[in-house]
């Protein structure tokens, strides 16, 4: 079920610099207020209302009886066309690594796959995506002792990119001096070697220029597992070389609270959503206008359903 962040400080103690981040649910979760998601820009949820009123339908593949989608097959139930469900275009690829013992029905990872099918892939551990990109192009979202805060991410990414760029320059000079030219490809490399304008530049000038460059991330990895099971995945050597990032100031609305865990441990879909909102605003430096809100299409609907049921049962004030 969950990924996200570990609470090291009280959320109220952390100054919010992000007005949008507060609009979602931070206070309303605590008070049990029903409409935590009222400010989201969501597609019409009429189809979900209809499905819910009609009761369960069948999964077109495994024929199991399901409400909105089949969490085992990652498919919408019979009778629902994919164009009745919003599709979100993401600014990067998302890989979700699922623990094999994680109960599919409790996971919200499938929401991401259904709502952004071109950009999301789900793997069952020990299967993992190949990390083919450069180290400054991929991060893992996970709260742990070696995790950095999102706010520090640009600095760390630019540091990694600089290291890479300096390494390239170093190899370029070495190769040049050994007259082994044209063995490395890439316009940057060639320019470093052959462009006359570059001659006479100092090392400091080059480093100064690269410092300001932050290339956008290509991929983000999330771990979909109960907190007790994540350790095995996060300590896997294939994830050790990558930057680990945590989202420290978000609170969960998840209705399946985990015993003994703080409310800043997010459900997977919440972690993905919050990560993207922060990424959009802090790294891409663009105004956020609800571009990824539909990732919470199922989540917000289910949250309201559960709250309604709890209210009816007298479990909420
Ligand atoms: Zn199925």
Boltz pocket constraint, residues with backbone or C-beta under 6 A from the ligand:
constraints:
  - pocket:
      binder: B
      contacts: [[A, 59], [A, 60], [A, 61], [A, 62], [A, 63], [A, 64], [A, 70], [A, 71], [A, 72], [A, 73], [A, 74], [A, 75]]
      max_distance: 6.0
